[in-house]
Amino acid sequence: MGLGNSFWFSGFVLLWFWSGFVFSYSSLVLFFPFFFLFCFFLFCHSPSQKPPSTLLI
């Protein structure tokens, strides 16, 4: 009984860690295209007379 309970507990912990990893990975995958699109939008719509050094600050 103890071995079975520890097996189920380890499986539950592994599933919990795996679901957390998948959730963080999917949120990163969803976040990065919006982040790059936002940077591209800012880069394209910034005034052209600004030097690139002021964009980094």
mmCIF file as Biopython writes it, N, C-alpha, C and O atoms, coordinates in Angstrom:
data_model
#
loop_
_atom_site.group_PDB
_atom_site.id
_atom_site.type_symbol
_atom_site.label_atom_id
_atom_site.label_alt_id
_atom_site.label_comp_id
_atom_site.label_asym_id
_atom_site.label_entity_id
_atom_site.label_seq_id
_atom_site.pdbx_PDB_ins_code
_atom_site.Cartn_x
_atom_site.Cartn_y
_atom_site.Cartn_z
_atom_site.occupancy
_atom_site.B_iso_or_equiv
_atom_site.auth_seq_id
_atom_site.auth_asym_id
_atom_site.pdbx_PDB_model_num
ATOM 1   N N  . MET A ? 1  ? 0.833  -1.208 0.000   1.0 0.0 1  A 1 
ATOM 2   C CA . MET A ? 1  ? 0.000  0.000  0.000   1.0 0.0 1  A 1 
ATOM 3   C C  . MET A ? 1  ? 0.868  1.259  0.000   1.0 0.0 1  A 1 
ATOM 4   O O  . MET A ? 1  ? 0.596  2.209  -0.734  1.0 0.0 1  A 1 
ATOM 5   N N  . GLY A ? 2  ? 1.922  1.259  0.835   1.0 0.0 2  A 1 
ATOM 6   C CA . GLY A ? 2  ? 2.773  2.442  0.926   1.0 0.0 2  A 1 
ATOM 7   C C  . GLY A ? 2  ? 3.475  2.735  -0.389  1.0 0.0 2  A 1 
ATOM 8   O O  . GLY A ? 2  ? 3.618  3.889  -0.793  1.0 0.0 2  A 1 
ATOM 9   N N  . LEU A ? 3  ? 3.915  1.653  -1.059  1.0 0.0 3  A 1 
ATOM 10  C CA . LEU A ? 3  ? 4.600  1.843  -2.329  1.0 0.0 3  A 1 
ATOM 11  C C  . LEU A ? 3  ? 3.649  2.414  -3.373  1.0 0.0 3  A 1 
ATOM 12  O O  . LEU A ? 3  ? 4.029  3.285  -4.156  1.0 0.0 3  A 1 
ATOM 13  N N  . GLY A ? 4  ? 2.418  1.926  -3.384  1.0 0.0 4  A 1 
ATOM 14  C CA . GLY A ? 4  ? 1.435  2.438  -4.341  1.0 0.0 4  A 1 
ATOM 15  C C  . GLY A ? 4  ? 1.088  3.898  -4.072  1.0 0.0 4  A 1 
ATOM 16  O O  . GLY A ? 4  ? 0.927  4.693  -4.998  1.0 0.0 4  A 1 
ATOM 17  N N  . ASN A ? 5  ? 0.973  4.240  -2.781  1.0 0.0 5  A 1 
ATOM 18  C CA . ASN A ? 5  ? 0.640  5.620  -2.440  1.0 0.0 5  A 1 
ATOM 19  C C  . ASN A ? 5  ? 1.770  6.568  -2.819  1.0 0.0 5  A 1 
ATOM 20  O O  . ASN A ? 5  ? 1.521  7.660  -3.329  1.0 0.0 5  A 1 
ATOM 21  N N  . SER A ? 6  ? 3.013  6.153  -2.570  1.0 0.0 6  A 1 
ATOM 22  C CA . SER A ? 6  ? 4.144  7.005  -2.934  1.0 0.0 6  A 1 
ATOM 23  C C  . SER A ? 6  ? 4.256  7.119  -4.454  1.0 0.0 6  A 1 
ATOM 24  O O  . SER A ? 6  ? 4.659  8.160  -4.972  1.0 0.0 6  A 1 
ATOM 25  N N  . PHE A ? 7  ? 3.901  6.050  -5.165  1.0 0.0 7  A 1 
ATOM 26  C CA . PHE A ? 7  ? 3.927  6.091  -6.629  1.0 0.0 7  A 1 
ATOM 27  C C  . PHE A ? 7  ? 2.901  7.094  -7.151  1.0 0.0 7  A 1 
ATOM 28  O O  . PHE A ? 7  ? 3.198  7.888  -8.044  1.0 0.0 7  A 1 
ATOM 29  N N  . TRP A ? 8  ? 1.689  7.051  -6.588  1.0 0.0 8  A 1 
ATOM 30  C CA . TRP A ? 8  ? 0.650  7.987  -7.021  1.0 0.0 8  A 1 
ATOM 31  C C  . TRP A ? 8  ? 1.004  9.413  -6.638  1.0 0.0 8  A 1 
ATOM 32  O O  . TRP A ? 8  ? 0.720  10.354 -7.378  1.0 0.0 8  A 1 
ATOM 33  N N  . PHE A ? 9  ? 1.635  9.569  -5.459  1.0 0.0 9  A 1 
ATOM 34  C CA . PHE A ? 9  ? 2.020  10.912 -5.018  1.0 0.0 9  A 1 
ATOM 35  C C  . PHE A ? 9  ? 3.108  11.486 -5.921  1.0 0.0 9  A 1 
ATOM 36  O O  . PHE A ? 9  ? 3.058  12.660 -6.288  1.0 0.0 9  A 1 
ATOM 37  N N  . SER A ? 10 ? 4.100  10.650 -6.283  1.0 0.0 10 A 1 
ATOM 38  C CA . SER A ? 10 ? 5.169  11.120 -7.166  1.0 0.0 10 A 1 
ATOM 39  C C  . SER A ? 10 ? 4.618  11.425 -8.561  1.0 0.0 10 A 1 
ATOM 40  O O  . SER A ? 10 ? 5.053  12.371 -9.217  1.0 0.0 10 A 1 
ATOM 41  N N  . GLY A ? 11 ? 3.657  10.612 -9.003  1.0 0.0 11 A 1 
ATOM 42  C CA . GLY A ? 11 ? 3.030  10.880 -10.297 1.0 0.0 11 A 1 
ATOM 43  C C  . GLY A ? 11 ? 2.256  12.189 -10.283 1.0 0.0 11 A 1 
ATOM 44  O O  . GLY A ? 11 ? 2.265  12.936 -11.261 1.0 0.0 11 A 1 
ATOM 45  N N  . PHE A ? 12 ? 1.581  12.465 -9.157  1.0 0.0 12 A 1 
ATOM 46  C CA . PHE A ? 12 ? 0.830  13.711 -9.035  1.0 0.0 12 A 1 
ATOM 47  C C  . PHE A ? 12 ? 1.768  14.910 -9.020  1.0 0.0 12 A 1 
ATOM 48  O O  . PHE A ? 12 ? 1.493  15.923 -9.663  1.0 0.0 12 A 1 
ATOM 49  N N  . VAL A ? 13 ? 2.889  14.799 -8.281  1.0 0.0 13 A 1 
ATOM 50  C CA . VAL A ? 13 ? 3.864  15.891 -8.223  1.0 0.0 13 A 1 
ATOM 51  C C  . VAL A ? 13 ? 4.486  16.118 -9.596  1.0 0.0 13 A 1 
ATOM 52  O O  . VAL A ? 13 ? 4.681  17.260 -10.015 1.0 0.0 13 A 1 
ATOM 53  N N  . LEU A ? 14 ? 4.800  15.022 -10.299 1.0 0.0 14 A 1 
ATOM 54  C CA . LEU A ? 14 ? 5.385  15.135 -11.627 1.0 0.0 14 A 1 
ATOM 55  C C  . LEU A ? 14 ? 4.402  15.780 -12.597 1.0 0.0 14 A 1 
ATOM 56  O O  . LEU A ? 14 ? 4.790  16.606 -13.423 1.0 0.0 14 A 1 
ATOM 57  N N  . LEU A ? 15 ? 3.130  15.403 -12.495 1.0 0.0 15 A 1 
ATOM 58  C CA . LEU A ? 15 ? 2.100  15.994 -13.348 1.0 0.0 15 A 1 
ATOM 59  C C  . LEU A ? 15 ? 1.926  17.477 -13.038 1.0 0.0 15 A 1 
ATOM 60  O O  . LEU A ? 15 ? 1.715  18.289 -13.939 1.0 0.0 15 A 1 
ATOM 61  N N  . TRP A ? 16 ? 2.019  17.824 -11.737 1.0 0.0 16 A 1 
ATOM 62  C CA . TRP A ? 16 ? 1.884  19.222 -11.333 1.0 0.0 16 A 1 
ATOM 63  C C  . TRP A ? 16 ? 3.031  20.058 -11.883 1.0 0.0 16 A 1 
ATOM 64  O O  . TRP A ? 16 ? 2.809  21.151 -12.405 1.0 0.0 16 A 1 
ATOM 65  N N  . PHE A ? 17 ? 4.277  19.541 -11.768 1.0 0.0 17 A 1 
ATOM 66  C CA . PHE A ? 17 ? 5.429  20.254 -12.310 1.0 0.0 17 A 1 
ATOM 67  C C  . PHE A ? 17 ? 5.337  20.363 -13.827 1.0 0.0 17 A 1 
ATOM 68  O O  . PHE A ? 17 ? 5.666  21.400 -14.402 1.0 0.0 17 A 1 
ATOM 69  N N  . TRP A ? 18 ? 4.884  19.279 -14.476 1.0 0.0 18 A 1 
ATOM 70  C CA . TRP A ? 18 ? 4.787  19.281 -15.938 1.0 0.0 18 A 1 
ATOM 71  C C  . TRP A ? 18 ? 3.745  20.280 -16.414 1.0 0.0 18 A 1 
ATOM 72  O O  . TRP A ? 18 ? 3.971  20.989 -17.395 1.0 0.0 18 A 1 
ATOM 73  N N  . SER A ? 19 ? 2.586  20.347 -15.718 1.0 0.0 19 A 1 
ATOM 74  C CA . SER A ? 19 ? 1.550  21.301 -16.116 1.0 0.0 19 A 1 
ATOM 75  C C  . SER A ? 19 ? 2.026  22.737 -15.895 1.0 0.0 19 A 1 
ATOM 76  O O  . SER A ? 19 ? 1.714  23.619 -16.695 1.0 0.0 19 A 1 
ATOM 77  N N  . GLY A ? 20 ? 2.775  22.979 -14.824 1.0 0.0 20 A 1 
ATOM 78  C CA . GLY A ? 20 ? 3.332  24.307 -14.592 1.0 0.0 20 A 1 
ATOM 79  C C  . GLY A ? 20 ? 4.342  24.677 -15.661 1.0 0.0 20 A 1 
ATOM 80  O O  . GLY A ? 20 ? 4.379  25.824 -16.108 1.0 0.0 20 A 1 
ATOM 81  N N  . PHE A ? 21 ? 5.171  23.714 -16.081 1.0 0.0 21 A 1 
ATOM 82  C CA . PHE A ? 21 ? 6.157  23.966 -17.127 1.0 0.0 21 A 1 
ATOM 83  C C  . PHE A ? 21 ? 5.472  24.261 -18.453 1.0 0.0 21 A 1 
ATOM 84  O O  . PHE A ? 21 ? 5.862  25.184 -19.169 1.0 0.0 21 A 1 
ATOM 85  N N  . VAL A ? 22 ? 4.442  23.471 -18.780 1.0 0.0 22 A 1 
ATOM 86  C CA . VAL A ? 22 ? 3.716  23.674 -20.036 1.0 0.0 22 A 1 
ATOM 87  C C  . VAL A ? 22 ? 2.997  25.018 -20.026 1.0 0.0 22 A 1 
ATOM 88  O O  . VAL A ? 22 ? 2.936  25.698 -21.050 1.0 0.0 22 A 1 
ATOM 89  N N  . PHE A ? 23 ? 2.449  25.404 -18.868 1.0 0.0 23 A 1 
ATOM 90  C CA . PHE A ? 23 ? 1.744  26.681 -18.775 1.0 0.0 23 A 1 
ATOM 91  C C  . PHE A ? 23 ? 2.710  27.846 -18.953 1.0 0.0 23 A 1 
ATOM 92  O O  . PHE A ? 23 ? 2.401  28.801 -19.666 1.0 0.0 23 A 1 
ATOM 93  N N  . SER A ? 24 ? 3.883  27.777 -18.309 1.0 0.0 24 A 1 
ATOM 94  C CA . SER A ? 24 ? 4.856  28.861 -18.444 1.0 0.0 24 A 1 
ATOM 95  C C  . SER A ? 24 ? 5.406  28.921 -19.862 1.0 0.0 24 A 1 
ATOM 96  O O  . SER A ? 24 ? 5.626  30.007 -20.399 1.0 0.0 24 A 1 
ATOM 97  N N  . TYR A ? 25 ? 5.631  27.747 -20.476 1.0 0.0 25 A 1 
ATOM 98  C CA . TYR A ? 25 ? 6.149  27.713 -21.842 1.0 0.0 25 A 1 
ATOM 99  C C  . TYR A ? 25 ? 5.134  28.278 -22.824 1.0 0.0 25 A 1 
ATOM 100 O O  . TYR A ? 25 ? 5.496  29.027 -23.731 1.0 0.0 25 A 1 
ATOM 101 N N  . SER A ? 26 ? 3.861  27.924 -22.648 1.0 0.0 26 A 1 
ATOM 102 C CA . SER A ? 26 ? 2.830  28.426 -23.562 1.0 0.0 26 A 1 
ATOM 103 C C  . SER A ? 26 ? 2.622  29.926 -23.367 1.0 0.0 26 A 1 
ATOM 104 O O  . SER A ? 26 ? 2.350  30.638 -24.334 1.0 0.0 26 A 1 
ATOM 105 N N  . SER A ? 27 ? 2.746  30.419 -22.130 1.0 0.0 27 A 1 
ATOM 106 C CA . SER A ? 27 ? 2.601  31.855 -21.912 1.0 0.0 27 A 1 
ATOM 107 C C  . SER A ? 27 ? 3.774  32.613 -22.531 1.0 0.0 27 A 1 
ATOM 108 O O  . SER A ? 27 ? 3.599  33.719 -23.043 1.0 0.0 27 A 1 
ATOM 109 N N  . LEU A ? 28 ? 4.990  32.011 -22.486 1.0 0.0 28 A 1 
ATOM 110 C CA . LEU A ? 28 ? 6.135  32.631 -23.146 1.0 0.0 28 A 1 
ATOM 111 C C  . LEU A ? 28 ? 5.938  32.656 -24.650 1.0 0.0 28 A 1 
ATOM 112 O O  . LEU A ? 28 ? 6.231  33.656 -25.305 1.0 0.0 28 A 1 
ATOM 113 N N  . VAL A ? 29 ? 5.438  31.544 -25.202 1.0 0.0 29 A 1 
ATOM 114 C CA . VAL A ? 29 ? 5.215  31.452 -26.645 1.0 0.0 29 A 1 
ATOM 115 C C  . VAL A ? 29 ? 4.156  32.466 -27.078 1.0 0.0 29 A 1 
ATOM 116 O O  . VAL A ? 29 ? 4.255  33.043 -28.161 1.0 0.0 29 A 1 
ATOM 117 N N  . LEU A ? 30 ? 3.146  32.683 -26.239 1.0 0.0 30 A 1 
ATOM 118 C CA . LEU A ? 30 ? 2.129  33.680 -26.560 1.0 0.0 30 A 1 
ATOM 119 C C  . LEU A ? 30 ? 2.658  35.096 -26.359 1.0 0.0 30 A 1 
ATOM 120 O O  . LEU A ? 30 ? 2.231  36.019 -27.053 1.0 0.0 30 A 1 
ATOM 121 N N  . PHE A ? 31 ? 3.586  35.277 -25.413 1.0 0.0 31 A 1 
ATOM 122 C CA . PHE A ? 31 ? 4.051  36.617 -25.073 1.0 0.0 31 A 1 
ATOM 123 C C  . PHE A ? 31 ? 5.063  37.150 -26.080 1.0 0.0 31 A 1 
ATOM 124 O O  . PHE A ? 31 ? 5.026  38.333 -26.417 1.0 0.0 31 A 1 
ATOM 125 N N  . PHE A ? 32 ? 5.977  36.290 -26.573 1.0 0.0 32 A 1 
ATOM 126 C CA . PHE A ? 32 ? 7.073  36.762 -27.410 1.0 0.0 32 A 1 
ATOM 127 C C  . PHE A ? 32 ? 6.638  37.364 -28.740 1.0 0.0 32 A 1 
ATOM 128 O O  . PHE A ? 32 ? 7.195  38.393 -29.122 1.0 0.0 32 A 1 
ATOM 129 N N  . PRO A ? 33 ? 5.669  36.788 -29.481 1.0 0.0 33 A 1 
ATOM 130 C CA . PRO A ? 33 ? 5.251  37.453 -30.725 1.0 0.0 33 A 1 
ATOM 131 C C  . PRO A ? 33 ? 4.649  38.834 -30.487 1.0 0.0 33 A 1 
ATOM 132 O O  . PRO A ? 33 ? 4.891  39.750 -31.274 1.0 0.0 33 A 1 
ATOM 133 N N  . PHE A ? 34 ? 3.870  39.003 -29.420 1.0 0.0 34 A 1 
ATOM 134 C CA . PHE A ? 34 ? 3.318  40.313 -29.116 1.0 0.0 34 A 1 
ATOM 135 C C  . PHE A ? 34 ? 4.418  41.291 -28.735 1.0 0.0 34 A 1 
ATOM 136 O O  . PHE A ? 34 ? 4.351  42.471 -29.080 1.0 0.0 34 A 1 
ATOM 137 N N  . PHE A ? 35 ? 5.436  40.803 -28.021 1.0 0.0 35 A 1 
ATOM 138 C CA . PHE A ? 35 ? 6.554  41.649 -27.621 1.0 0.0 35 A 1 
ATOM 139 C C  . PHE A ? 35 ? 7.345  42.121 -28.834 1.0 0.0 35 A 1 
ATOM 140 O O  . PHE A ? 35 ? 7.688  43.299 -28.935 1.0 0.0 35 A 1 
ATOM 141 N N  . PHE A ? 36 ? 7.639  41.196 -29.764 1.0 0.0 36 A 1 
ATOM 142 C CA . PHE A ? 36 ? 8.375  41.567 -30.968 1.0 0.0 36 A 1 
ATOM 143 C C  . PHE A ? 36 ? 7.539  42.473 -31.863 1.0 0.0 36 A 1 
ATOM 144 O O  . PHE A ? 36 ? 8.073  43.389 -32.488 1.0 0.0 36 A 1 
ATOM 145 N N  . LEU A ? 37 ? 6.239  42.227 -31.928 1.0 0.0 37 A 1 
ATOM 146 C CA . LEU A ? 37 ? 5.354  43.078 -32.719 1.0 0.0 37 A 1 
ATOM 147 C C  . LEU A ? 37 ? 5.298  44.484 -32.124 1.0 0.0 37 A 1 
ATOM 148 O O  . LEU A ? 37 ? 5.273  45.471 -32.860 1.0 0.0 37 A 1 
ATOM 149 N N  . PHE A ? 38 ? 5.278  44.575 -30.806 1.0 0.0 38 A 1 
ATOM 150 C CA . PHE A ? 38 ? 5.261  45.875 -30.142 1.0 0.0 38 A 1 
ATOM 151 C C  . PHE A ? 38 ? 6.566  46.634 -30.387 1.0 0.0 38 A 1 
ATOM 152 O O  . PHE A ? 38 ? 6.546  47.837 -30.649 1.0 0.0 38 A 1 
ATOM 153 N N  . CYS A ? 39 ? 7.709  45.927 -30.300 1.0 0.0 39 A 1 
ATOM 154 C CA . CYS A ? 39 ? 9.004  46.563 -30.568 1.0 0.0 39 A 1 
ATOM 155 C C  . CYS A ? 39 ? 9.097  47.002 -32.024 1.0 0.0 39 A 1 
ATOM 156 O O  . CYS A ? 39 ? 9.612  48.081 -32.319 1.0 0.0 39 A 1 
ATOM 157 N N  . PHE A ? 40 ? 8.603  46.171 -32.930 1.0 0.0 40 A 1 
ATOM 158 C CA . PHE A ? 40 ? 8.616  46.511 -34.350 1.0 0.0 40 A 1 
ATOM 159 C C  . PHE A ? 40 ? 7.727  47.723 -34.612 1.0 0.0 40 A 1 
ATOM 160 O O  . PHE A ? 40 ? 8.076  48.591 -35.411 1.0 0.0 40 A 1 
ATOM 161 N N  . PHE A ? 41 ? 6.581  47.781 -33.941 1.0 0.0 41 A 1 
ATOM 162 C CA . PHE A ? 41 ? 5.660  48.912 -34.084 1.0 0.0 41 A 1 
ATOM 163 C C  . PHE A ? 41 ? 6.304  50.199 -33.574 1.0 0.0 41 A 1 
ATOM 164 O O  . PHE A ? 41 ? 6.196  51.243 -34.219 1.0 0.0 41 A 1 
ATOM 165 N N  . LEU A ? 42 ? 6.972  50.134 -32.422 1.0 0.0 42 A 1 
ATOM 166 C CA . LEU A ? 42 ? 7.644  51.306 -31.877 1.0 0.0 42 A 1 
ATOM 167 C C  . LEU A ? 42 ? 8.795  51.744 -32.770 1.0 0.0 42 A 1 
ATOM 168 O O  . LEU A ? 42 ? 9.019  52.939 -32.962 1.0 0.0 42 A 1 
ATOM 169 N N  . PHE A ? 43 ? 9.523  50.778 -33.315 1.0 0.0 43 A 1 
ATOM 170 C CA . PHE A ? 43 ? 10.673 51.094 -34.155 1.0 0.0 43 A 1 
ATOM 171 C C  . PHE A ? 43 ? 10.222 51.745 -35.457 1.0 0.0 43 A 1 
ATOM 172 O O  . PHE A ? 43 ? 10.870 52.672 -35.943 1.0 0.0 43 A 1 
ATOM 173 N N  . CYS A ? 44 ? 9.116  51.267 -36.027 1.0 0.0 44 A 1 
ATOM 174 C CA . CYS A ? 44 ? 8.645  51.803 -37.300 1.0 0.0 44 A 1 
ATOM 175 C C  . CYS A ? 44 ? 7.979  53.161 -37.132 1.0 0.0 44 A 1 
ATOM 176 O O  . CYS A ? 44 ? 8.073  54.007 -38.022 1.0 0.0 44 A 1 
ATOM 177 N N  . HIS A ? 45 ? 7.310  53.385 -36.009 1.0 0.0 45 A 1 
ATOM 178 C CA . HIS A ? 45 ? 6.550  54.617 -35.840 1.0 0.0 45 A 1 
ATOM 179 C C  . HIS A ? 45 ? 7.296  55.678 -35.048 1.0 0.0 45 A 1 
ATOM 180 O O  . HIS A ? 45 ? 6.730  56.722 -34.727 1.0 0.0 45 A 1 
ATOM 181 N N  . SER A ? 46 ? 8.560  55.423 -34.731 1.0 0.0 46 A 1 
ATOM 182 C CA . SER A ? 46 ? 9.342  56.456 -34.074 1.0 0.0 46 A 1 
ATOM 183 C C  . SER A ? 46 ? 9.776  57.487 -35.117 1.0 0.0 46 A 1 
ATOM 184 O O  . SER A ? 46 ? 9.952  57.135 -36.283 1.0 0.0 46 A 1 
ATOM 185 N N  . PRO A ? 47 ? 9.950  58.742 -34.727 1.0 0.0 47 A 1 
ATOM 186 C CA . PRO A ? 47 ? 10.408 59.761 -35.685 1.0 0.0 47 A 1 
ATOM 187 C C  . PRO A ? 47 ? 11.786 59.424 -36.230 1.0 0.0 47 A 1 
ATOM 188 O O  . PRO A ? 47 ? 12.659 58.955 -35.500 1.0 0.0 47 A 1 
ATOM 189 N N  . SER A ? 48 ? 11.971 59.669 -37.521 1.0 0.0 48 A 1 
ATOM 190 C CA . SER A ? 48 ? 13.207 59.242 -38.176 1.0 0.0 48 A 1 
ATOM 191 C C  . SER A ? 48 ? 14.383 60.133 -37.797 1.0 0.0 48 A 1 
ATOM 192 O O  . SER A ? 48 ? 15.532 59.726 -37.968 1.0 0.0 48 A 1 
ATOM 193 N N  . GLN A ? 49 ? 14.128 61.351 -37.282 1.0 0.0 49 A 1 
ATOM 194 C CA . GLN A ? 49 ? 15.238 62.231 -36.932 1.0 0.0 49 A 1 
ATOM 195 C C  . GLN A ? 49 ? 15.882 61.854 -35.600 1.0 0.0 49 A 1 
ATOM 196 O O  . GLN A ? 49 ? 16.937 62.378 -35.245 1.0 0.0 49 A 1 
ATOM 197 N N  . LYS A ? 50 ? 15.240 60.940 -34.864 1.0 0.0 50 A 1 
ATOM 198 C CA . LYS A ? 50 ? 15.830 60.490 -33.600 1.0 0.0 50 A 1 
ATOM 199 C C  . LYS A ? 50 ? 17.006 59.563 -33.875 1.0 0.0 50 A 1 
ATOM 200 O O  . LYS A ? 50 ? 16.886 58.646 -34.688 1.0 0.0 50 A 1 
ATOM 201 N N  . PRO A ? 51 ? 18.132 59.780 -33.221 1.0 0.0 51 A 1 
ATOM 202 C CA . PRO A ? 51 ? 19.241 58.827 -33.349 1.0 0.0 51 A 1 
ATOM 203 C C  . PRO A ? 51 ? 18.904 57.530 -32.627 1.0 0.0 51 A 1 
ATOM 204 O O  . PRO A ? 51 ? 18.099 57.541 -31.696 1.0 0.0 51 A 1 
ATOM 205 N N  . PRO A ? 52 ? 19.501 56.414 -33.034 1.0 0.0 52 A 1 
ATOM 206 C CA . PRO A ? 52 ? 19.177 55.120 -32.409 1.0 0.0 52 A 1 
ATOM 207 C C  . PRO A ? 52 ? 19.585 55.025 -30.947 1.0 0.0 52 A 1 
ATOM 208 O O  . PRO A ? 52 ? 19.071 54.176 -30.218 1.0 0.0 52 A 1 
ATOM 209 N N  . SER A ? 53 ? 20.516 55.896 -30.501 1.0 0.0 53 A 1 
ATOM 210 C CA . SER A ? 53 ? 20.972 55.794 -29.116 1.0 0.0 53 A 1 
ATOM 211 C C  . SER A ? 53 ? 19.870 56.214 -28.142 1.0 0.0 53 A 1 
ATOM 212 O O  . SER A ? 53 ? 19.825 55.721 -27.015 1.0 0.0 53 A 1 
ATOM 213 N N  . THR A ? 54 ? 18.980 57.121 -28.563 1.0 0.0 54 A 1 
ATOM 214 C CA . THR A ? 54 ? 17.913 57.548 -27.655 1.0 0.0 54 A 1 
ATOM 215 C C  . THR A ? 54 ? 16.815 56.494 -27.569 1.0 0.0 54 A 1 
ATOM 216 O O  . THR A ? 54 ? 16.037 56.495 -26.615 1.0 0.0 54 A 1 
ATOM 217 N N  . LEU A ? 55 ? 16.738 55.589 -28.555 1.0 0.0 55 A 1 
ATOM 218 C CA . LEU A ? 55 ? 15.734 54.532 -28.503 1.0 0.0 55 A 1 
ATOM 219 C C  . LEU A ? 55 ? 16.077 53.488 -27.444 1.0 0.0 55 A 1 
ATOM 220 O O  . LEU A ? 55 ? 15.188 52.834 -26.899 1.0 0.0 55 A 1 
ATOM 221 N N  . LEU A ? 56 ? 17.376 53.334 -27.154 1.0 0.0 56 A 1 
ATOM 222 C CA . LEU A ? 56 ? 17.793 52.315 -26.193 1.0 0.0 56 A 1 
ATOM 223 C C  . LEU A ? 56 ? 17.569 52.769 -24.759 1.0 0.0 56 A 1 
ATOM 224 O O  . LEU A ? 56 ? 17.472 51.937 -23.856 1.0 0.0 56 A 1 
ATOM 225 N N  . ILE A ? 57 ? 17.486 54.070 -24.537 1.0 0.0 57 A 1 
ATOM 226 C CA . ILE A ? 57 ? 17.337 54.583 -23.170 1.0 0.0 57 A 1 
ATOM 227 C C  . ILE A ? 57 ? 15.877 54.485 -22.740 1.0 0.0 57 A 1 
ATOM 228 O O  . ILE A ? 57 ? 15.538 54.865 -21.619 1.0 0.0 57 A 1 
#
